[in-house]
Amino acid sequence: MGARFALLCLAVTATAGVASAEPLFLSSQEQGSWLAADKELHFAGSLAVAASLRIEGQSRRTAVAAAFGAGIVKEIYDATLKPRRLKRGASWKDLAADLAGALAGVAVVSALDR
């Protein structure tokens, strides 16, 4: 449910961004390298959240949805509230790193549970 709400918020934000002069997502170049420190932080943060939730007994689906949902909320912030001087805009690469980290966190805990 939380991930659905976050996706709905992103869709509303994307629709609102159509009327503004600024694009919702940064250009690929502005998003940086796939191996940038920023992407590593997204990956590690999502991994930690998802793994922690699995350790606490949440389902795999809930753990991934919560960790990825947090990443979506962060990108909504980046696209709407982040100060303009810091390059306002969401990043598909950040979202990909969030999802990869969430899946990795669940996989690590699953492997350790065997």
C-alpha positions as CSV (number, residue, x, y, z in Angstrom):
1,M,0.0,0.0,0.0
2,G,2.8,2.5,0.9
3,A,4.5,2.0,-2.5
4,R,1.2,2.5,-4.3
5,F,0.7,5.8,-2.4
6,A,4.3,6.9,-3.2
7,L,3.8,6.0,-6.9
8,L,0.5,8.0,-6.9
9,C,2.4,11.0,-5.4
10,L,5.0,10.7,-8.1
11,A,2.3,10.6,-10.8
12,V,0.6,13.7,-9.3
13,T,4.0,15.4,-9.1
14,A,4.7,14.5,-12.7
15,T,1.4,15.9,-13.9
16,A,2.0,19.1,-12.0
17,G,5.4,19.4,-13.5
18,V,3.9,19.4,-17.0
19,A,2.6,23.0,-16.5
20,S,6.0,24.2,-15.2
21,A,9.0,25.1,-17.4
22,E,11.2,22.6,-15.5
23,P,11.2,18.9,-16.4
24,L,10.4,16.4,-13.7
25,F,13.5,14.3,-14.3
26,L,17.1,15.5,-14.6
27,S,18.9,14.8,-17.9
28,S,20.9,11.6,-18.0
29,Q,24.1,13.6,-17.8
30,E,22.9,15.6,-14.8
31,Q,22.0,12.4,-13.0
32,G,25.6,11.4,-12.9
33,S,27.4,8.1,-13.5
34,W,25.7,4.8,-12.6
35,L,28.6,4.2,-10.2
36,A,28.6,7.6,-8.5
37,A,28.8,7.8,-4.8
38,D,25.2,9.1,-4.8
39,K,24.0,5.9,-6.4
40,E,26.0,3.9,-3.9
41,L,24.2,5.7,-1.0
42,H,20.8,5.0,-2.6
43,F,21.7,1.3,-3.0
44,A,23.1,1.0,0.6
45,G,20.2,2.8,2.2
46,S,17.6,0.7,0.5
47,L,19.5,-2.4,1.2
48,A,19.6,-1.5,4.9
49,V,15.9,-0.7,5.1
50,A,14.8,-3.8,3.3
51,A,17.1,-6.1,5.2
52,S,16.1,-4.6,8.5
53,L,12.4,-5.1,7.8
54,R,13.0,-8.7,6.8
55,I,14.9,-9.3,10.0
56,E,12.0,-7.9,11.9
57,G,9.6,-10.3,10.2
58,Q,8.1,-8.3,7.4
59,S,7.3,-10.1,4.2
60,R,9.7,-9.8,1.2
61,R,7.1,-7.8,-0.7
62,T,6.6,-5.3,2.2
63,A,10.3,-4.9,2.7
64,V,10.9,-4.1,-1.0
65,A,7.9,-1.8,-1.2
66,A,8.8,0.2,1.9
67,A,12.5,0.6,0.9
68,F,11.6,1.5,-2.7
69,G,8.7,3.7,-1.5
70,A,11.2,5.7,0.6
71,G,13.3,6.2,-2.5
72,I,10.3,7.4,-4.5
73,V,9.4,9.9,-1.7
74,K,13.0,11.2,-1.8
75,E,12.8,11.7,-5.6
76,I,9.5,13.5,-5.2
77,Y,11.3,15.8,-2.7
78,D,14.1,16.3,-5.3
79,A,11.6,17.2,-8.0
80,T,9.5,19.5,-6.0
81,L,11.0,20.9,-2.8
82,K,14.8,20.7,-3.3
83,P,16.4,24.2,-3.6
84,R,16.8,25.2,-7.2
85,R,20.5,26.1,-6.6
86,L,21.0,22.3,-6.0
87,K,19.6,21.2,-9.4
88,R,16.0,20.4,-8.7
89,G,14.8,17.2,-10.4
90,A,14.2,13.5,-9.9
91,S,16.6,10.8,-11.1
92,W,15.7,7.5,-12.7
93,K,19.2,6.3,-11.9
94,D,18.6,7.0,-8.2
95,L,15.3,5.0,-8.4
96,A,17.1,2.1,-10.1
97,A,19.7,2.1,-7.3
98,D,16.9,2.2,-4.7
99,L,15.1,-0.8,-6.2
100,A,18.4,-2.8,-6.7
101,G,19.3,-2.1,-3.1
102,A,15.9,-3.2,-1.8
103,L,16.0,-6.4,-3.8
104,A,19.6,-7.1,-2.6
105,G,18.6,-6.5,1.0
106,V,15.9,-9.1,0.8
107,A,18.1,-11.5,-1.0
108,V,20.9,-11.2,1.6
109,V,18.5,-11.9,4.5
110,S,16.9,-14.8,2.6
111,A,20.3,-16.3,1.9
112,L,21.3,-16.0,5.6
113,D,18.0,-17.6,6.7
114,R,18.7,-20.9,5.0
